[in-house]
Amino acid sequence: MNEILDWILDTVQSVDPIARTLLAGVGILLETSVLIGLVVPGDTVVLVASTAVGSVVEYFALIVTVILGALAGETIGFGLGRWFGPHLLHSRLGRRIGEHNWHRAQRYLDRRGGPAVFISRFLPVLHSLVPLTVGMSTMRYRRFLAWTVPACVVWSFAYVSVGSLAAGGYRELSRELHWAGYLFVGVIAIFLLGVWGVKKLLMRSEAKHMAEAAAPAEGPDAAASDPSNLDANR
């Protein structure tokens, strides 16, 4: 196990630190914009890049880059929603996602407001849909940033810290323990299991709002919750 991990970690660490850091930023940018996040595992890219952190400077450089990448991606999503929302909704990609998912995200945002922006950063699918949906809503960009910046900071510190600490601990222990690789895998597995558990808890805590958002809108609120009508309501 140690030999395999040594090879993997050495391969990652052999990449130029600047290039490695920029790749992590681009990975998270793609995850949070233009719906590419539905297929691009930005969290995996960041976690792998963090295992090669070799100094305090590299640690904070990676965190700052990931935060900026996430904000840039969400800003792109917001801008696309603001200027091309209705066109995206009725595009081939929009139809594949499903109109009900778009409307569900919009009604969830209408119901929860700012907290929906913060929470969505930690939820699958919604972390890609919400920035676009916010752009199609009447929420101002300044308020959007006020909620998404803290979420990006928490997310970035969690992933980079766990990846770098696990790898650093492994490198120290591997000199004396032949089973140190299993500890490394265990730490990463526990972290990912914890992430999964947090997502489940968030989904459970938001279940009521999700269910209400999934229900068909009625009356005058229905028109307001339809993204295709938002341009007329600005």
C-alpha positions in Angstrom: 0.0 0.0 0.0 2.8 2.4 0.9 4.5 1.9 -2.4 1.4 2.7 -4.4 0.6 5.8 -2.3 4.2 7.0 -2.6 4.0 6.7 -6.3 0.6 8.6 -6.5 1.6 11.3 -4.1 5.1 11.8 -5.7 3.4 12.0 -9.1 1.0 14.7 -7.9 3.9 16.6 -6.2 6.0 16.4 -9.3 3.6 18.8 -11.0 4.8 22.4 -10.9 3.2 24.0 -7.8 1.8 27.0 -9.7 0.3 24.7 -12.4 -1.1 22.4 -9.8 -2.7 25.3 -7.9 -4.1 26.8 -11.1 -5.5 23.4 -12.2 -7.4 23.1 -8.9 -8.8 26.7 -9.3 -9.9 25.9 -12.9 -11.5 22.6 -11.7 -13.6 24.2 -9.1 -14.5 27.1 -11.5 -15.8 24.5 -14.0 -17.7 22.7 -11.2 -19.6 25.9 -10.2 -20.4 27.4 -13.6 -22.2 26.7 -16.9 -23.7 23.5 -15.4 -20.4 21.7 -16.1 -20.3 20.9 -12.4 -22.8 18.2 -13.1 -20.0 16.1 -14.7 -16.8 17.7 -13.5 -15.6 16.4 -10.0 -14.1 19.7 -8.8 -14.0 18.5 -5.2 -11.8 15.5 -6.2 -9.4 17.8 -8.2 -9.0 20.0 -5.1 -8.5 17.1 -2.7 -5.9 15.5 -4.9 -4.0 18.8 -5.4 -4.0 19.5 -1.6 -2.1 16.2 -1.0 1.0 17.9 -2.7 1.0 20.9 -0.4 4.5 21.3 1.0 4.6 24.6 2.8 2.4 27.2 4.5 2.7 29.4 1.4 1.4 26.6 -0.9 -1.4 25.8 1.6 -2.8 29.4 1.6 -2.1 29.9 -2.1 -4.2 26.8 -2.9 -7.0 27.9 -0.5 -7.1 31.4 -2.0 -7.1 30.1 -5.6 -9.9 27.6 -4.9 -12.0 30.3 -3.3 -11.4 32.7 -6.2 -12.1 29.8 -8.7 -15.4 28.9 -7.0 -16.5 32.6 -6.8 -15.5 33.1 -10.5 -17.5 30.0 -11.5 -20.5 31.1 -9.5 -20.2 34.6 -10.9 -20.2 33.2 -14.5 -23.3 31.2 -13.6 -25.0 34.2 -12.1 -24.2 36.3 -15.2 -25.4 33.6 -17.6 -28.6 33.3 -15.6 -29.1 37.1 -15.6 -28.5 37.6 -19.3 -29.4 34.3 -20.9 -31.6 32.6 -18.3 -34.7 32.1 -20.4 -32.7 30.9 -23.4 -30.8 28.4 -21.2 -34.0 27.2 -19.8 -35.4 26.3 -23.2 -32.1 25.1 -24.7 -31.3 21.4 -25.3 -29.2 21.3 -22.1 -32.0 23.0 -20.1 -34.5 20.5 -21.4 -32.2 17.6 -20.4 -32.0 19.0 -16.9 -35.8 19.2 -16.8 -38.1 22.2 -16.5 -39.4 20.9 -13.2 -35.8 21.0 -11.7 -35.4 24.6 -12.8 -38.7 25.6 -11.3 -38.0 23.6 -8.2 -34.7 25.4 -7.7 -36.4 28.8 -8.3 -39.1 28.2 -5.8 -36.6 26.8 -3.3 -34.6 30.1 -3.7 -37.8 32.2 -3.4 -38.7 30.3 -0.2 -35.3 30.3 1.5 -33.6 33.4 0.0 -29.9 33.9 1.0 -29.6 30.7 3.1 -30.5 28.7 0.0 -27.4 30.2 -1.7 -25.2 29.2 1.2 -26.6 25.7 1.7 -26.6 24.9 -2.0 -22.8 25.1 -2.1 -22.8 21.8 -0.2 -25.5 20.0 -2.1 -25.3 18.0 -5.3 -26.8 19.4 -8.4 -28.1 22.5 -6.7 -24.6 23.9 -6.3 -24.5 24.2 -10.2 -28.2 25.2 -10.7 -28.5 27.8 -7.9 -26.1 30.5 -9.3 -27.9 30.4 -12.6 -31.2 30.5 -10.9 -30.2 33.4 -8.7 -29.2 35.2 -11.9 -32.7 34.7 -13.2 -34.2 36.1 -10.0 -34.4 39.6 -8.6 -31.6 39.0 -6.0 -28.8 41.4 -6.4 -25.3 40.2 -7.1 -24.0 41.9 -3.9 -26.4 39.9 -1.7 -25.6 36.8 -3.7 -21.9 37.3 -2.9 -22.6 37.9 0.8 -24.0 34.4 1.1 -21.8 32.5 -1.3 -18.4 33.8 -0.1 -18.7 32.3 3.4 -19.8 29.0 1.9 -16.8 28.9 -0.5 -14.4 29.8 2.3 -15.7 27.0 4.5 -15.7 24.5 1.7 -12.2 25.4 0.5 -10.6 25.3 4.0 -12.2 21.9 4.7 -11.0 20.1 1.6 -7.5 21.6 1.4 -6.9 21.2 5.1 -7.9 17.5 5.2 -6.0 16.6 2.0 -2.8 18.4 3.1 -2.8 17.2 6.7 -3.6 13.5 5.7 -0.8 13.5 3.1 1.7 15.2 5.5 0.9 12.8 8.3 1.3 9.9 5.9 4.7 11.0 4.8 5.9 11.2 8.3 4.5 7.9 9.5 5.4 5.9 6.3 9.0 6.0 7.4 8.3 3.9 10.4 4.9 2.2 9.8 4.4 -0.1 6.8 0.6 0.2 7.2 0.6 4.0 7.2 -1.1 3.9 3.8 -4.1 2.4 5.3 -4.3 5.2 7.8 -4.2 7.8 5.0 -6.9 6.0 3.1 -8.9 5.7 6.3 -8.7 9.5 7.0 -9.8 10.4 3.5 -12.6 7.8 3.7 -13.8 9.2 7.0 -13.7 12.7 5.6 -15.7 11.8 2.5 -18.1 9.8 4.7 -18.5 12.9 6.9 -19.1 15.1 3.8 -21.8 12.6 2.6 -23.3 12.7 6.1 -23.4 16.5 6.2 -25.1 16.5 2.8 -27.7 14.0 4.0 -28.3 16.1 7.1 -28.7 19.3 5.1 -31.0 17.5 2.6 -33.1 16.2 5.6 -33.2 19.7 7.2 -34.2 21.2 3.9 -36.7 18.4 3.1 -39.7 20.5 4.0 -38.6 23.4 1.8 -37.6 21.1 -1.0 -41.0 19.3 -0.9 -42.8 22.6 -0.9 -40.6 23.9 -3.7 -41.3 20.7 -5.7 -45.1 21.2 -5.4 -46.8 23.0 -8.3 -47.1 26.7 -7.7 -50.7 28.1 -7.7 -52.2 31.5 -8.1 -50.3 34.7 -8.6 -47.1 33.2 -7.1 -46.9 30.7 -9.9 -46.1 33.4 -12.5 -43.5 35.0 -10.2 -41.8 31.7 -9.6 -41.5 30.9 -13.3 -38.0 31.9 -14.5 -39.3 32.8 -17.9 -41.4 35.6 -16.4 -38.6 37.1 -14.3 -37.4 39.6 -16.9 -40.8 41.2 -16.9 -40.8 41.4 -13.1 -37.5 43.3 -12.8 
